[in-house]
Amino acid sequence: MSLERTFSIIKPDAVAAGQAGEILAMIQQAGFRMLGLRMTRLSEAQAQAFYAVHRERPFFAGLVKFMTEGPIIVMALEREDAVRKLREVMGATNPANAAEGTVRKRFAANIERNCIHGSDAPETAEVELRFFFSTAELI
């Protein structure tokens, strides 16, 4: 198996609650190498563009509002089977259904404020990585 890259965001709820360090530690303990890491704040236009795939969904406006309410931490990550492994570390989207010991089980408030985003496929990861990082930034 070869190394794979994926993308993740520690969302505004977790950053505001001071949980970013523990979440980063969980990701590193799962064997991920951090290729890029940055705190930023999304504009409304950026959040709309990043989540454009959900534009027609009823939760889109709330998602954009949530993702622009405070700073986020964006990450470019690498390891074998990175996309699948990160999704295991994150846990189910709804923290009520997340396995014990996962990020969302430990830190997420509910399905809307679920503290972390991770790419759902290698193809998605490539697009999401390019949204936030230039090729030169990924060491």
C-alpha positions, 0 to 999 in steps of 0.5 A: 500500500502506498502513502495517500494524502487527505485533508481535514478541518478542525471546525470553529466549535472545536477551535473555540472550545480549546480542543484543537491540540487534543484533536491534533494529538489524536490525529498524530497518534493515528500515524498521520504526518502533517504536511501542512497546517494553518489557522485561518478564517473563512469568508462567506464566499470561501465557505460557500465555494468550499461546500458548494456540493451541498448548495441545494441541501437544506442545511447549506446556509447554516453550514456556511454561517457555522463555518464562518463564525470563527477560526478553523485549522486546515490540515494536509495529512499523509499516511497509508490509506489516509482517507479511510483511516482519518474517517475512522479517527473522526467517527460518524458524522452524528456523534451519537453514532460515533464509536468510543474514542473517536474525535466526534464522540469525544468533542462534537456537540451534535450532527451540525457542530461536529468539530471536524471535517475530513475528505470522503475520497482520494479525489475529494481530498485532492480538490480540498487540498488544492482549495487551501494549500499550494503545491509549494506549501505541502512539504 
